[in-house]
Amino acid sequence: MTVNLKQDVDVTVVGAGPVGLVLAAELALSGATVQVIERLAEPSGAMKAGSINVPTAEALDRRGLLPASEKVQRELLERVGAVARVAGGGPNDAGRGASESRFTGHFAGMILDADLVDWSDADLAAHASVDGARVVPQRELEELLADHVARLGVPVCRGVEVTTLEDTGDGVLVGTTAGAVRTGWLVGCDGGRSTVRRLAGIEFPGTDPELTGHLAVADIADPEKLASGWAWSTRGAYRHGPQPGRVVTVEFDRAPADRSAPVTLDELQTSLRRVSGTDVTLTALRGAATRWSDNARQAAAYRSGRVLLAGDAAHVHSPFGGQGLNLGVGDAMNLGWKLGAVVGGWAPEGLLDTYDAERRPVGAWVLDWTRAQIAVLRGDPRSAALREVVGDLLSTRDGTTYAVKKIAGVTQRIDLPGDHPLVGRYAPDLRLTDGSRLADHGHGGGFLLLDRTPVGALARAAAAWAGRVRSVTDAHATPTGVLVRPDGVVAWATDATDATDATDGSAVTGLEATLRRWAGAPSPAPEREPVG
Ligand SMILES: Cc1cc2nc3c(=O)[nH]c(=O)nc-3n(C[C@H](O)[C@H](O)[C@H](O)COP(=O)(O)OP(=O)(O)OC[C@H]3O[C@@H](n4cnc5c(N)ncnc54)[C@H](O)[C@@H]3O)c2cc1C
């Protein structure tokens, strides 16, 4: 197979997993030239993530990909039956109550009861419109992203492995199995055992694994021998369902010997027999099974010179609570526009450093969220006692609402300057008087300014950044102005009534200062057209 690697691209992304694909798309939208290098000739098809959180769903929404993911979800529901708690009238939602149809998730296998959640909670209510598209298997998500990247003209060079790198100060020389490549920047989105991280000499401190987990769909000769839902024993835990044949096992007395060897039917059956204490028989695997552990580590730095890390390359942890893909997509959304700004020559001082500063705390939290679930899941008597206590707390309205908000990602906040309560949060779902939503205006990337001043004072001020900022005007309402970064984070907002007065510059001054901080010096250019 002939692979045409591009020379002298602005950015080369290593890895065509979900994170590499999101990053490549964001870079392309920012105007950078980019290519993706992927070791596998074809997508692996291994079972991994099955759901996405609110920031990921909203990131898809802002790029116009949500209708496609809703289609994926409808097809999934038709295939597997009424298992997912989702809104939006899926084929199996008939007769469900409003709260029952909302996505909740689980903590350490304890399913969070949708009827206990306070859905009127301000954080949840502000992000409700993407709830209909939260159940998206990783394989389908990757297909959707691959189409998106292809529409943006980004080449994905498959069957090529990165083997060496040299940071030359003004670029990176990358050795691959298809020859050498020179690139301005190199981003390792190459998974938990990242070659890029190792070659860049970035430390990966954390806690060692103590368990082996499996995820598979199998044909089971005698499924009646298994409990439905999660079941615990002194050897570990397992779950059969929600769809027939779907099996998760967790064994606490071992870390996987070889994580790269394919999972065999015999290995899965042995594991399931051990944790269930039954002689259940598996007759076939349906698709590729996955083996995982609770290795929890975070890169000591997300950047070394012209080499950066994102996704699992920057942090690994057990899949409990379904956070890894979401964490990586958040990295990619955060890094994409910042690296694009550096490449485009308009980045303000220190912009790229904010990538590590903003994403590290979220990564550290995810590692701890998964570690806490391991502590609850272990088979020993102390953990069993702890499980009882946590189970009781999760049976309360406050406890369930707390956990659902954490899992959904609606409490995430970046520490940014500004007094308005929206600053540093993902933009809420803002509906405009013309029937559109603010997210509908973000398909082409860039900053979004919502101006609800009657005289358009904010939009007029932002015109000086027209190549980077798209202004959307709307009827007067609170907040009167919101500036959303390309990654969906609110950089500035105001409720000030003086923002409605074109002659009073106080809100305008605040907006301009924020634009300089994130979007650089004013330099008008033709407003960008939506892409894709
Ligand atoms: C069983 C299981 C269940 C999970 N469930 C969830 C969930 O419900 N929700 C959630 O958010 N997350 C979940 N996760 C985690 C999620 O799957 C990962 O966090 C996600 O795949 C990370 O994406 P990534 O793009 O960073 O890395 P990957 O998906 O690992 O992609 C890395 C890519 O880089 C390529 N590559 C590696 N080395 C090289 C090289 N040297 N040269 C070229 N290419 C290379 C690989 O072939 C691969 O395609 C789960 C994981 C597992 C294992």
The ligand as an SDF file (V2000), in Angstrom:
LIG
                    3D

 53 58  0  0  0  0  0  0  0  0999 V2000
  -13.8890   -1.2840   28.0760 C   0  0  0  0  0  0  0  0  0  0  0  0
  -13.8180    0.1940   27.9330 C   0  0  0  0  0  0  0  0  0  0  0  0
  -14.9680    0.9480   28.1290 C   0  0  0  0  0  0  0  0  0  0  0  0
  -14.9040    2.3240   28.0370 C   0  0  0  0  0  0  0  0  0  0  0  0
  -16.0440    3.0610   28.2420 N   0  0  0  0  0  0  0  0  0  0  0  0
  -15.9920    4.4000   28.1660 C   0  0  0  0  0  0  0  0  0  0  0  0
  -17.1930    5.1950   28.2950 C   0  0  0  0  0  0  0  0  0  0  0  0
  -18.2940    4.6870   28.4760 O   0  0  0  0  0  0  0  0  0  0  0  0
  -17.0750    6.5540   28.1970 N   0  0  0  0  0  0  0  0  0  0  0  0
  -15.8690    7.1470   27.9550 C   0  0  0  0  0  0  0  0  0  0  0  0
  -15.8370    8.3860   27.8870 O   0  0  0  0  0  0  0  0  0  0  0  0
  -14.7300    6.4330   27.8000 N   0  0  0  0  0  0  0  0  0  0  0  0
  -14.7620    5.0840   27.8910 C   0  0  0  0  0  0  0  0  0  0  0  0
  -13.6350    4.3500   27.6960 N   0  0  0  0  0  0  0  0  0  0  0  0
  -12.3690    5.0440   27.4270 C   0  0  0  0  0  0  0  0  0  0  0  0
  -12.2120    5.4020   25.9480 C   0  0  0  0  0  0  0  0  0  0  0  0
  -12.4050    4.2670   25.1430 O   0  0  0  0  0  0  0  0  0  0  0  0
  -10.8170    5.9780   25.7200 C   0  0  0  0  0  0  0  0  0  0  0  0
  -10.5940    6.9860   26.6680 O   0  0  0  0  0  0  0  0  0  0  0  0
  -10.6780    6.5370   24.3050 C   0  0  0  0  0  0  0  0  0  0  0  0
  -10.5960    5.5070   23.3400 O   0  0  0  0  0  0  0  0  0  0  0  0
   -9.4140    7.3880   24.1810 C   0  0  0  0  0  0  0  0  0  0  0  0
   -9.3330    7.8770   22.8790 O   0  0  0  0  0  0  0  0  0  0  0  0
   -7.9410    8.2920   22.2700 P   0  0  0  0  0  0  0  0  0  0  0  0
   -8.2500    8.7920   20.8980 O   0  0  0  0  0  0  0  0  0  0  0  0
   -7.2040    9.1560   23.2240 O   0  0  0  0  0  0  0  0  0  0  0  0
   -7.0810    6.9360   22.2040 O   0  0  0  0  0  0  0  0  0  0  0  0
   -7.3820    5.5960   21.4210 P   0  0  0  0  0  0  0  0  0  0  0  0
   -8.8230    5.3990   21.2160 O   0  0  0  0  0  0  0  0  0  0  0  0
   -6.6140    4.5490   22.1420 O   0  0  0  0  0  0  0  0  0  0  0  0
   -6.7160    5.8280   19.9920 O   0  0  0  0  0  0  0  0  0  0  0  0
   -5.3130    5.8890   19.8400 C   0  0  0  0  0  0  0  0  0  0  0  0
   -4.9640    5.5660   18.3920 C   0  0  0  0  0  0  0  0  0  0  0  0
   -3.5630    5.7640   18.1890 O   0  0  0  0  0  0  0  0  0  0  0  0
   -3.0570    4.7220   17.3760 C   0  0  0  0  0  0  0  0  0  0  0  0
   -1.6180    4.5940   17.6360 N   0  0  0  0  0  0  0  0  0  0  0  0
   -1.0230    4.1620   18.7680 C   0  0  0  0  0  0  0  0  0  0  0  0
    0.3210    4.2150   18.6450 N   0  0  0  0  0  0  0  0  0  0  0  0
    0.5830    4.6940   17.4060 C   0  0  0  0  0  0  0  0  0  0  0  0
    1.7850    5.0020   16.7080 C   0  0  0  0  0  0  0  0  0  0  0  0
    3.0050    4.8190   17.2470 N   0  0  0  0  0  0  0  0  0  0  0  0
    1.7000    5.4770   15.4420 N   0  0  0  0  0  0  0  0  0  0  0  0
    0.4790    5.6820   14.8650 C   0  0  0  0  0  0  0  0  0  0  0  0
   -0.6980    5.4230   15.5020 N   0  0  0  0  0  0  0  0  0  0  0  0
   -0.6490    4.9440   16.7520 C   0  0  0  0  0  0  0  0  0  0  0  0
   -3.8630    3.5080   17.8200 C   0  0  0  0  0  0  0  0  0  0  0  0
   -3.8650    2.4890   16.8390 O   0  0  0  0  0  0  0  0  0  0  0  0
   -5.2480    4.0990   18.0590 C   0  0  0  0  0  0  0  0  0  0  0  0
   -6.0670    4.0350   16.9220 O   0  0  0  0  0  0  0  0  0  0  0  0
  -13.6700    2.9620   27.7500 C   0  0  0  0  0  0  0  0  0  0  0  0
  -12.5240    2.1950   27.5410 C   0  0  0  0  0  0  0  0  0  0  0  0
  -12.5900    0.8210   27.6240 C   0  0  0  0  0  0  0  0  0  0  0  0
  -11.3480    0.0100   27.3850 C   0  0  0  0  0  0  0  0  0  0  0  0
  1  2  1  0
  2  3  1  0
  2 52  2  0
  3  4  2  0
  4  5  1  0
  4 50  1  0
  5  6  2  0
  6  7  1  0
  6 13  1  0
  7  8  2  0
  7  9  1  0
  9 10  1  0
 10 11  2  0
 10 12  1  0
 12 13  2  0
 13 14  1  0
 14 15  1  0
 14 50  1  0
 15 16  1  0
 16 17  1  0
 16 18  1  0
 18 19  1  0
 18 20  1  0
 20 21  1  0
 20 22  1  0
 22 23  1  0
 23 24  1  0
 24 25  2  0
 24 26  1  0
 24 27  1  0
 27 28  1  0
 28 29  2  0
 28 30  1  0
 28 31  1  0
 31 32  1  0
 32 33  1  0
 33 34  1  0
 33 48  1  0
 34 35  1  0
 35 36  1  0
 35 46  1  0
 36 37  1  0
 36 45  1  0
 37 38  2  0
 38 39  1  0
 39 40  1  0
 39 45  2  0
 40 41  1  0
 40 42  2  0
 42 43  1  0
 43 44  2  0
 44 45  1  0
 46 47  1  0
 46 48  1  0
 48 49  1  0
 50 51  2  0
 51 52  1  0
 52 53  1  0
M  END
$$$$
